[in-house]
Amino acid sequence: MREVTVAVVQMRPRLGEAEENLVKMSEMISKIASQQKVDLIVFPELITSGNELGLRFTELAQRVPGATVNLISQRANEHGVYVAFGMVTKEKVESVLYNSGVVVGPEGELLDVYNKIHLRGEERMAFREGYRMPVIETEVGNIGLMIGYDLAFPEVARSLVLDGAEILCCIANWEASQIDEWKTYMRARAYENAAFVVGANRVGEDVTLTFGGESMIVGPRGQIYASLASETDPDTGAPLEGFAVARIDLDEVRRNREEFQFIQNRQPTIYKPIVRRY
């Protein structure tokens, strides 16, 4: 058995308050790691800044590695865990910003950065599209990152799986009004790829958007190992902050792929239209 313990965090960042958000992330890492042995902790998209910042993203964007990555790397090292989280990053050219996912390791090392490929709505005015989809080989399995809207495109998850991903981590700012899409896509990506899908979706409000939570850990047959769907305010029904933990067996990936043949039975020579623009 290749057992791994995964924690998914559902958090409400304060818009534009990076230091406060980093303190909360640090506290969450410590709380999770102090309660049980955990291998991987996954935070939502843009968790260090919030979502609706417009031009202020330029003020909070950082190079990688930089102060934010260094801090989370220290926390990862202190507790011996892998941590995946979202932040705004920049290139040497100050005006080039990315909506990024970062993974750091238990030795405090930066493992890789993924820049969101599928930008939606006003994101196109703030960020540049990414162009590579890394699969990160770790001692707890091969990890592929998706960010928010990427989840809606089956090509992203499938490409990561074909490159060896066993755990697909989707860090998201998925809106409450569209939360049924989120739940459907999460299970669909797990089913069709016979992979584990770990989805961390934020909660709370920014300026005009309200976010839907329902963070979850889904198995290769679409089974929900852990979920924060029930974490709601009893008075308002709004999703609350929290975390969920699940012990998963990565051998299930191989077993399900051998049994159901979703990957092996593909006919890629027939799929030429899939790479043609609409």
Phi, psi and omega in degrees: 000141177246077186274137181224140176256123185242137175241135177246131185253134176246110191228155177249101178284151173274127186299118176079001183255075187298316183297316179297320180294322179292324176298316180295319177299316180300317179295322180293318178301313181297318181296313181296312185291335180281341182270333179196162175288123181229145183261324186220131176240129185241124178256164181286176175295144175047038187287340180276349188230331194089176193259310191266074182251343179056233182294340181290346174303326180299324181291326186263349181296143179228154170288159176237124358286158179200195187300315182294311180297321179298319180295311180294327176297321177297317180294320178298318180293319180300325186251000177064044183232159166272141179228130174244135182203164181253145179201168175269127179240164180220157175270185177300324175283116189302332186277352181265107182246151177229146168272107194241155169245134184238140175237126176242156186252174185290348174267006182082016184268145171281122183266315178187167177229134175243130178258126185308131183268316184263100180266145187233134174058233185291346176303328183295336179276339184261325190238157171263146179290143172283174184218005178222150181236089184286146168252125188260115179277121181228173178288348179250021178115169180271124188249131172245141181254140168230152180234117173050247186303338175307328184298333183284350183251106183299338180298328182293305180300317182295319179298318179296318180294318179296337176268008171111001183294136175251329178241120176259115180260119177251112176262131195217157165238068185272131186287150181297325182292344182239026188291336176296324175300312181306311183295321180291313180298320182302311182288324180297315181296326177290312180302306191288343180247359185047052183228161170279137177237123181249114184246117177252110181245135184284169176233177178091190182232152169253249180264304181242349186254144174240134188253149198259357179061230184056041174297147185202164174238120188243140181269175186298342176252024177078006181283137182271111181284323180203147183207151175254021181299328183274356181277083182228154176292125183296337182271318186255340184079002180289142179294145184253164173290157177164191176211157177229146184233141176218144173263120183240154179246110184293344174296339177298330178298307180298316182298317181289325178291325178289322183285315188259346170060030181297325180275316185292329184273007175297153176235072189299334180291344180269349190266028185304323180300340185292337179259012178260135179293144180292000000 
